[in-house]
Each structure stands twice: as C-alpha cells, then as structure tokens.
Amino acid sequence: MRAVMNVPAKNFRQTGFTLIEIMVVVVIIGLLVGLIGPKVLGRAGDARMTAAKSDISNLGRALDIYKLDNYSYPNTDQGLQALVTEPSGEPEARNWNPDGYLPKVPNDPWGTEYIYMSPGVNGGKYDLYTLGADGREGGEGEAADVNSWEL
C-alpha cells in the first residue's frame, strides 16, 4: 500500500480592489472636483488681472529708470521696445544702458501687447495699459482695462 500524504492546500488570497471600492473612490473624486473645481477655475480671471497689474507696475519702474538715464521717456514710436534694445530717433537715448532695462517686453496675460503712448493723452508722462480679456475699451471683471494711472 501506498501512503498518501495529506498536504494542506495553500491559501491563495487575491489582493487588489473590488469594483465597489473603485467606484466609491471615483464618486468621491467626482464630488470633490464638482465642489472645488468651479471655485479654483473662477479665480483664473482674478489671477490674470493681478498679473496685468504687476506687469504694468514693473514696466513703469523700468520706464522710470530709463528716464533717469536718458532724461526722457521713450516716445510712442520708440515704444516699450526701447527698454530692450537701444532706440533710434528723438528723443535720443544718450545714456542707454547697454544691458537694457528688461530682458524682453512681456505681452499681457491675454496674449496681446501692452499699449504705450508717450506723452500721455491727458498730459501725463505716459499711458500704459491693456484692454483686458475682451480687447475693447471699458468692461468689467476680466474684461476691464488695466492701466498705469490707476495703480
């Protein structure tokens, strides 16, 4: 006779997540996105407005330093590019900084160039502004103009 050894069967336990557990996690993530998402996404417009104000302020400081070196602001034709490359024409940039005043002229947060006029329309030293998200004068919220004379 042959002896039969009684070997216990190995316990194989499957690991992983059940379909129910995965669905619960997906529902929780969906709820979080539904509740928090609109609040976060609604702040993008505010962030762009803040960035435009910061850009205009920084450009204004660079223009003031340019004026200290060259005794006048660049005219409208010379534009903001005079802060990056030495301008030609009048008024002459007699003491233009060879390193420039900015590495590059930024676009506004909506991808368009800032508008620069010197002298300013109302007799000010210069006008520097953006027309906001809609690209038209006036507006509210993200479509509002951001300008140097109101900062």
C-alpha positions in Angstrom: 0.0 0.0 0.0 0.9 3.3 -0.7 1.0 6.0 1.9 -0.9 9.1 0.9 0.4 12.3 2.5 -2.2 14.7 3.4 -0.8 18.1 2.2 -2.9 21.1 3.2 -4.0 23.3 0.2 -2.2 26.6 0.1 -4.3 29.6 0.9 -4.2 31.9 -2.1 -5.6 35.3 -1.2 -6.3 37.7 -4.0 -5.1 41.2 -3.4 -6.4 44.3 -5.1 -9.5 46.5 -5.1 -13.0 45.4 -5.7 -15.2 47.1 -8.3 -17.3 48.6 -5.4 -14.2 50.1 -3.8 -13.0 51.6 -7.1 -16.4 53.1 -7.8 -16.6 54.7 -4.3 -13.2 56.4 -4.9 -14.3 57.6 -8.3 -17.5 59.1 -6.9 -15.6 60.8 -4.1 -13.1 62.3 -6.6 -16.1 63.4 -8.8 -17.7 65.2 -5.8 -14.5 66.9 -4.9 -14.0 68.2 -8.4 -17.6 69.3 -8.6 -17.4 71.2 -5.4 -13.9 72.7 -5.5 -13.3 72.9 -9.3 -15.5 75.9 -10.0 -14.0 77.9 -7.1 -10.5 77.3 -8.4 -11.3 77.8 -12.1 -13.2 81.0 -11.3 -10.0 82.5 -9.8 -8.2 82.3 -13.2 -9.6 85.7 -14.2 -8.5 87.3 -11.0 -5.0 85.9 -11.4 -4.8 87.4 -14.9 -5.9 90.8 -13.7 -3.3 90.6 -10.9 -0.6 89.6 -13.4 -1.5 92.5 -15.7 -1.2 95.0 -12.8 2.1 93.5 -11.8 3.4 93.7 -15.4 2.3 97.3 -15.8 3.9 98.2 -12.4 7.2 96.5 -13.5 7.2 98.2 -16.9 6.6 101.5 -15.2 9.6 101.0 -12.9 11.7 100.2 -16.0 10.4 103.3 -17.8 11.3 105.4 -14.8 14.9 104.0 -14.7 15.1 104.6 -18.5 14.1 108.3 -17.9 16.7 108.7 -15.1 19.4 107.5 -17.6 18.2 109.3 -20.7 16.3 112.4 -19.3 13.0 111.5 -21.0 10.7 108.6 -21.6 10.8 106.8 -25.0 8.3 108.3 -27.3 5.3 106.3 -28.7 7.2 105.3 -31.8 10.2 104.0 -29.8 7.7 102.2 -27.6 8.4 99.7 -24.9 11.0 98.0 -27.1 13.3 100.9 -26.1 13.6 99.0 -22.7 15.1 96.0 -24.5 17.1 97.4 -27.5 18.6 100.9 -27.9 16.1 103.1 -29.7 16.9 105.4 -32.6 15.3 108.8 -33.3 14.2 111.6 -31.0 14.4 111.8 -28.0 17.9 110.5 -28.2 18.8 107.8 -25.7 22.1 109.4 -24.7 22.9 107.2 -21.7 21.1 104.0 -22.7 22.1 101.1 -20.5 24.0 98.5 -22.7 22.3 95.7 -20.7 18.9 97.1 -21.4 16.2 97.7 -18.8 14.3 94.4 -19.4 15.2 91.1 -20.9 12.1 91.3 -23.1 8.8 93.2 -23.3 6.0 90.9 -21.9 2.6 90.5 -23.5 -0.4 91.0 -21.3 -2.0 87.8 -19.8 -4.4 87.5 -22.7 -1.5 87.4 -25.2 -1.6 90.9 -26.7 0.9 93.7 -26.4 0.6 96.4 -23.8 -0.4 99.8 -25.2 2.2 102.5 -24.6 1.8 106.2 -25.5 4.2 109.0 -24.6 3.4 111.7 -23.7 0.2 110.5 -22.2 -3.2 111.5 -23.6 -4.1 113.6 -20.5 -0.8 115.4 -20.3 0.8 112.7 -18.1 4.3 111.3 -18.6 3.0 108.3 -20.4 0.0 106.0 -20.8 0.5 102.3 -20.3 -2.4 99.9 -20.3 -4.1 96.7 -21.6 -7.7 96.4 -22.7 -8.3 93.2 -20.8 -9.8 89.9 -21.9 -12.2 91.3 -24.5 -9.7 93.6 -26.2 -12.1 96.6 -26.1 -12.2 99.7 -24.0 -14.1 99.6 -20.7 -15.6 96.4 -19.5 -16.0 94.7 -16.1 -14.3 91.8 -14.3 -11.7 90.1 -16.5 -12.7 92.3 -19.5 -11.9 95.5 -17.6 -9.0 97.7 -18.7 -5.9 97.8 -16.5 -3.8 101.0 -16.7 -0.9 102.7 -15.2 -2.7 105.8 -14.0 -5.0 103.9 -11.7 -2.3 101.8 -10.0 
